[in-house]
Amino acid sequence: MVPRIINGGSHSDDRGTIRFNNSFDATGIKRIYFIENRDTRFVRGWQGHRIEQRWFSVLHGSFKIELIAIDDWECPSRDLKSLSFIVNAKTLDVLNVPQGYVSSIQALEEESKLLVMADYLLGAIQDEYRYDINYFKI
């Protein structure tokens, strides 16, 4: 499985605006949380999961999310290719990150808010991997 954007949309009329995602199936979601980076220069990364998958949706502002598929969790290659996504709050797009990826997350606008959804409850499995922000040569 590869990362993909599940497109949402929006509709505006004289009553206001509705943002929606009628294609996103939230059946597997077990928990949710928010990420708010301290500023637009800070890059949160690299963190990921061998077993868990994540879904990211921006509620305010915009984010650049870089993803890398890991080849060896104990000692990943440093020159792995990254995939880059820009996700914003204009439509309720959802970025699906399947198992096997690490991410770096950077807010592109001040006060941006990223909703993160996961398919395992906190503590259900030990599946968190972190690498220094400068580990990969991208």
Residue, then its C-alpha position, 0 to 999 in steps of 0.5 A: m500500500v502507498p500513501r495517498i490523498i483521499n480528496g474532500g471538498s467544500h461547498s459555500d452558499d449564503r449560509g456559510t461553508i461546509r467542508f466534507n470528505n465523503s470518500f474517507d472511511a473512518t471505520g478503523i480509527k481507534r484514537i485521534y489527536f492534534i499536532e500544533n508545531r511551535d512555529t513554521r521553521f520547526v520540522r517534527g520528524w522522523q517518526g513512524h510505525r511498522i504496524e500502525q497506519r495514520w491519517f492526517s487532516v488539516l483543520h487550520g492552515s497548511f502542512k508539508i508532510e514528507l514520508i519515507a518507506i523504511d527498508d530496515w527498522e533497526c538501521p534504515s538506509r540513509d538515502l531512501k527517497s521521500l514523498s512530499f505532500i502539501v495538505n491544507a484546510k481548504t477542503l477536508d482532504v485526508l492523507n493516508v499513511p500506511q504502515g511502514y512509513v516515517s514522517s516529518i511534519q512542518a506547518l506552513e502557516e502560523e497556528s496550523k492544526l493537524l488532526v492525526m487519526a490512528d488505527y491502534l489505541l495508545g499503548a496497545i502495541q510497541d510500534e514507535y520508531r524515531y530517527d534524528i531529523n538529519y538522519f536521512k539525506i533528502 
